[in-house]
Amino acid sequence: MSKLRFYLNKKLDQRMAEEFLNVHGGGIDFGEGIVKIHPKLKSAKSLKDVAQRKKAIRVYFDNYYRAHKMVMLRKIESVRKVWHEQEQKYIIITEDFSAVFDFPKENISRMPP
């Protein structure tokens, strides 16, 4: 079984904000959830021009990562530690699923371009 890896990915965060900031579906405003976590993205949400919105999101995440990088790295390390402590229990509990489901063999840790 492949190991789970936890790491920061600013480009993925930017892409998720770009993709979901103005998405509504099933009665859910995904952008509202993003703005709850990142209130400063509210102004980007209101931008109609896609290029301006992408730029505002990029600038926001550049600043956010610069200001919060150490805190985020400590949190990632904490998650890694907790996962390491629970990993064997998880594998034991989910082993039976491996026989039932055909999980992909390739590396799926990256989002496609």
C-alpha positions in Angstrom: 0.0 0.0 0.0 1.3 3.5 -0.9 2.1 5.9 1.9 0.1 9.0 2.4 2.1 12.2 2.2 1.2 15.5 3.7 2.8 18.7 2.4 2.0 22.3 1.5 1.0 23.0 -2.1 0.4 26.7 -2.8 -0.4 26.2 -6.5 -3.0 23.6 -5.6 -4.6 26.0 -3.1 -4.7 28.7 -5.7 -6.2 26.3 -8.3 -8.9 25.1 -5.9 -9.8 28.7 -5.1 -9.9 29.6 -8.8 -12.1 26.5 -9.6 -14.5 26.7 -6.7 -14.8 30.4 -5.7 -17.8 31.0 -7.9 -19.3 27.5 -7.9 -22.9 26.8 -6.7 -24.3 23.4 -6.8 -26.8 21.3 -4.9 -27.8 24.3 -2.9 -24.2 24.9 -1.8 -22.2 28.0 -2.4 -18.6 26.6 -2.4 -17.1 30.1 -2.6 -18.9 31.1 0.6 -17.1 28.2 2.3 -13.8 29.4 0.9 -14.4 33.0 2.0 -15.3 31.8 5.5 -11.8 30.4 5.8 -10.1 33.2 3.7 -12.3 36.3 4.2 -9.8 38.4 2.1 -10.9 36.4 -1.0 -14.3 38.0 -0.9 -13.2 40.8 -3.2 -11.8 38.2 -5.7 -15.1 36.4 -5.6 -16.9 39.5 -6.9 -14.5 40.0 -9.8 -16.1 39.1 -13.1 -12.9 39.2 -15.2 -11.3 35.8 -14.9 -7.7 37.1 -15.4 -8.2 39.7 -12.6 -9.8 37.1 -10.3 -6.9 34.7 -10.9 -4.3 37.4 -10.3 -6.1 38.5 -7.0 -6.2 34.8 -5.9 -2.5 34.4 -6.7 -1.5 37.5 -4.9 -3.6 36.5 -1.9 -2.0 33.1 -1.6 1.5 34.5 -2.2 0.9 36.8 0.8 -0.9 34.2 2.9 1.9 31.6 2.5 4.6 34.3 3.2 2.8 35.3 6.4 1.7 31.9 7.6 4.3 29.5 6.3 5.9 28.5 9.6 2.5 27.9 11.3 1.4 25.8 8.3 4.6 23.8 8.3 4.2 23.1 12.0 0.6 22.0 11.4 1.7 19.7 8.6 4.3 18.2 10.8 1.7 17.7 13.5 -0.6 16.0 11.0 2.3 13.7 9.8 3.0 12.7 13.4 -0.6 11.9 14.2 -1.0 10.0 10.9 2.2 8.0 11.6 0.7 7.0 15.0 -2.5 5.9 13.4 -1.3 4.5 10.1 -1.0 0.8 11.1 -4.5 0.9 12.7 -5.9 2.3 9.5 -4.2 -0.3 7.3 -5.5 -3.1 9.5 -9.1 -1.8 9.4 -9.1 -1.1 5.7 -7.1 -4.2 4.5 -10.3 -6.0 3.6 -11.3 -3.2 1.2 -8.1 -3.7 -0.8 -9.3 -7.1 -1.9 -12.7 -5.7 -2.9 -11.7 -2.5 -4.7 -9.1 -2.1 -7.5 -7.1 0.9 -6.2 -4.9 2.6 -8.9 -1.3 1.6 -8.8 0.1 4.9 -10.2 1.1 7.9 -8.1 -2.1 9.9 -7.5 -0.5 12.4 -5.1 -0.5 15.2 -7.7 -3.3 17.0 -9.3 -3.1 16.9 -13.2 -2.2 20.1 -14.9 
